[in-house]
C-alpha cells in the first residue's frame, strides 16, 4: 500500500514540475515573440482612446490611476497559461530557438506595431459593420 501511495505522489510531483517547466518556457517565449510587448502596446492604445473619448476636464491624475488599475500582469498571467496549455514543450523550445534568430527577432520587434494596427483596424471594421447592420435593418423594415 505504501508503494502505491509513493507512486501516486511521485507522479503528482513530476506533473507539477512539468507544468512549472512549461510555464517557464511559455514566459520565455512570450518575452521573445513580442506578445508581452504587444499587450503593453494594446494597453497604451486603449489609454489613448480613453483619453480622446473623455471630456477635457478629466484630471491627469485619473489617467495615472487608470493606468495602474489596468495592470497588464493579470493578462500576461492568463496568456502564460494559454501558451503552456496550447503549445507542447517541444513547440515552445523550437519557437524560442526561432525567436533567437535575426529573422525571429525582427518579427518579434514588429509584433507590437502589428497588434496595435490590428486593434485599430478591428475597431474600425466593427464600427463600419455596425453602420451596415443599422442600414440593413432600416432597409428590411420598410
C-alpha positions as CSV (number, residue, x, y, z in Angstrom):
1,X,0.0,0.0,0.0
2,X,2.8,2.4,0.9
3,X,4.3,1.7,-2.5
4,X,1.2,2.8,-4.3
5,X,0.9,6.0,-2.3
6,X,4.5,6.8,-3.0
7,X,4.0,6.1,-6.7
8,X,1.0,8.4,-6.9
9,X,2.8,11.1,-5.0
10,X,5.8,10.7,-7.3
11,X,3.6,11.1,-10.4
12,X,1.8,14.1,-9.0
13,X,5.1,15.9,-8.1
14,X,6.5,15.2,-11.5
15,X,3.4,16.6,-13.1
16,X,3.8,19.8,-11.1
17,X,7.5,20.1,-12.1
18,X,6.5,19.5,-15.7
19,X,3.8,22.2,-15.5
20,X,6.4,24.6,-14.0
21,X,8.8,23.9,-16.8
22,X,6.1,24.6,-19.4
23,X,5.1,27.8,-17.6
24,X,8.8,29.0,-17.6
25,X,9.0,28.1,-21.3
26,X,5.8,30.0,-22.0
27,X,7.1,33.1,-20.2
28,X,10.4,32.9,-22.1
29,X,8.5,32.6,-25.4
30,X,6.2,35.5,-24.6
31,X,9.2,37.7,-23.9
32,X,10.8,36.7,-27.2
33,X,7.9,36.6,-29.6
34,X,6.7,40.1,-28.9
35,X,3.4,39.2,-27.4
36,X,4.2,40.6,-24.0
37,X,5.2,43.9,-25.7
38,X,2.1,43.7,-27.8
39,X,-0.1,43.6,-24.7
40,X,1.7,46.7,-23.4
41,X,1.1,48.3,-26.8
42,X,-2.6,47.4,-26.7
43,X,-2.9,48.9,-23.2
44,X,-1.3,52.2,-24.5
45,X,-3.7,52.2,-27.4
46,X,-6.6,51.7,-25.0
47,X,-5.4,54.5,-22.8
48,X,-5.1,56.8,-25.8
49,X,-8.6,56.1,-26.9
50,X,-10.0,56.6,-23.4
51,X,-8.2,60.0,-23.2
52,X,-9.7,61.0,-26.5
53,X,-13.2,59.9,-25.6
54,X,-13.4,61.6,-22.2
55,X,-14.1,65.3,-21.6
56,X,-11.1,67.6,-21.3
57,X,-11.7,68.5,-17.7
58,X,-10.7,65.0,-16.5
59,X,-7.6,65.4,-14.5
60,X,-4.3,63.8,-15.4
61,X,-4.3,62.1,-12.0
62,X,-7.3,60.0,-13.3
63,X,-5.2,58.6,-16.2
64,X,-2.3,57.8,-13.9
65,X,-4.6,55.9,-11.6
66,X,-6.4,54.2,-14.5
67,X,-3.0,53.1,-15.9
68,X,-2.2,51.5,-12.5
69,X,-5.6,49.9,-12.4
70,X,-5.2,48.4,-15.9
71,X,-2.1,46.4,-14.9
72,X,-1.1,44.1,-17.7
73,X,0.3,41.5,-15.2
74,X,-3.1,39.9,-15.0
75,X,-3.5,39.3,-18.7
76,X,0.1,38.2,-19.1
77,X,-0.5,35.5,-16.4
78,X,-3.5,34.4,-18.4
79,X,-1.5,34.4,-21.6
80,X,1.2,32.3,-19.9
81,X,-1.4,29.7,-19.1
82,X,-2.8,29.8,-22.6
83,X,0.6,29.3,-24.1
84,X,1.5,26.5,-21.7
85,X,-1.7,24.6,-22.4
86,X,-1.8,25.2,-26.1
87,X,1.8,24.6,-27.1
88,X,3.8,21.5,-26.4
89,X,7.1,21.8,-24.6
90,X,8.9,20.9,-27.9
91,X,6.9,23.5,-29.9
92,X,7.8,26.2,-27.4
93,X,11.5,25.2,-27.4
94,X,11.5,25.4,-31.3
95,X,9.7,28.7,-31.2
96,X,12.2,30.1,-28.7
97,X,15.0,28.9,-30.9
98,X,13.4,30.7,-33.9
99,X,12.9,33.9,-32.0
100,X,16.6,34.0,-31.1
101,X,17.5,34.2,-34.8
102,X,17.8,37.5,-36.6
103,X,14.5,36.8,-38.5
104,X,12.7,35.9,-35.3
105,X,14.0,39.0,-33.6
106,X,12.8,41.1,-36.5
107,X,9.3,39.6,-36.5
108,X,9.1,39.9,-32.7
109,X,10.1,43.6,-32.9
110,X,7.3,44.3,-35.4
111,X,4.7,42.3,-33.5
112,X,3.5,45.2,-31.1
113,X,3.1,47.6,-34.1
114,X,1.1,44.9,-35.9
115,X,-1.1,44.3,-32.9
116,X,-1.8,47.9,-32.3
117,X,-2.6,48.5,-36.0
118,X,-4.9,45.4,-36.0
119,X,-6.6,46.7,-32.9
120,X,-7.5,50.0,-34.6
121,X,-8.4,48.2,-37.8
122,X,-10.7,45.8,-35.9
123,X,-12.4,48.7,-34.2
124,X,-12.9,50.5,-37.4
125,X,-14.2,47.3,-39.0
126,X,-16.6,46.8,-36.1
127,X,-17.9,50.4,-36.4
128,X,-18.4,50.0,-40.1
129,X,-20.1,46.7,-39.6
130,X,-22.4,48.3,-37.1
131,X,-23.4,51.0,-39.5
132,X,-24.1,48.4,-42.2
133,X,-26.2,46.4,-39.8
134,X,-28.3,49.5,-39.0
135,X,-28.7,50.4,-42.7
136,X,-29.7,46.8,-43.5
137,X,-32.2,46.8,-40.6
138,X,-33.7,50.0,-41.8
139,X,-33.9,48.8,-45.4
140,X,-35.6,45.5,-44.5
141,X,-38.1,47.1,-42.1
142,X,-39.5,49.5,-44.7
